[in-house]
């Protein structure tokens, strides 16, 4: 299911960019980050967590603290949590979500 969602997000990103639809672009990158996080629960933990962080960081290019403070904080929490997962011995399954 997550792989299918990633395919859809990648197709959407061919049609929307940070310039043409900045909020939509950021939302897609945020959801993409969640998909990679959830994929890391079943395979390629470190690689998928790294991709998750990268997608979240792309969302922060639009979701700045000045323009979108709530979205910024939400994405930042996801980045911080995901970074901890890379370094931890215990891996926490949050039931399909990082922070939502």
N, C-alpha and C positions, 0 to 999 in steps of 0.2 A: 504494500500500500504506500509506504513512504517513497519507494523508488518511483512509483507512478506519479506521485505528487511532485517529486523533483523534476520529472520530465515535463510536467505541465508548467511548473515555475520557470524552467529554462526556456520553454516556448514563449511564455508571456514576456520574459525579459528580452526577447528578440523584437518585441513590439513596443516596449515601454523602456524609458531610460530615466536616469536621474534628472535629465533636462526636460523631457517631454511629459513626464508624469512622476514628479519626485516623491510624492507621498505614496502612490501606488508602488513605485519601485522599492521604496524602503520597506513597505509592508510585505512585498514578495520576498525580499532578502531576509526579513525577519522570519517569515514562515519557512524559508529554505533552511535557515539556521536551525530551526526546530526539527526539520526533517533529518538533517545530518546528525543532530543530537540523538534522535530516536533510532536512527540506523546504527549509531555507535553502541547501542544496547545489545545488538545482535551480531555485529561483525565490524572488523577493522576499527576498533575503538579509537585509537589515537588519531588515525587518519580522518575519520569522520568527525571527531571532536574538533580537530584543527580546521576542517572545512566549515563546521558550525560557527566557530569563532570568526572566521573570515567573512562569512555571510552576515553575521551580526555586525561586524565592523563596517561593512558596506552600508548597512541600514543607518548606522550612526553618521554617515556623511550627510544625510538629509535630516535625520532626527537629532538635531543639535539641542543642547540644553536650553539655548535661548528661544528657539522657535517651537520646539515640541518637548517641553521638560518631562512630561509623564512618559512619553514614548522613549525618550532618552534614558530615563532611569530604569525602565523595564528592560530595555535592550542591554544596558550596562550590567544589570543584575544577572542576566543570562550569560554574558561574557564572563563575568567573575565566577559564576557557578561552574561553567563549562571548563574554565581553566583549572579549577580545583579538581574536577573529575579527571583531567589528564594526569595530574600528579598524585592522585589518591590510590591507595591499594583497594579500598572499598569503592564499589561502583553502585551508585544509587539509581534505582529505577523509580522514576517519579510518575509512573502510570501514563506515559505518553507525553509528558510536558516537562519543560525545564522550569520556568516560572511563567505563569500566564496571567 
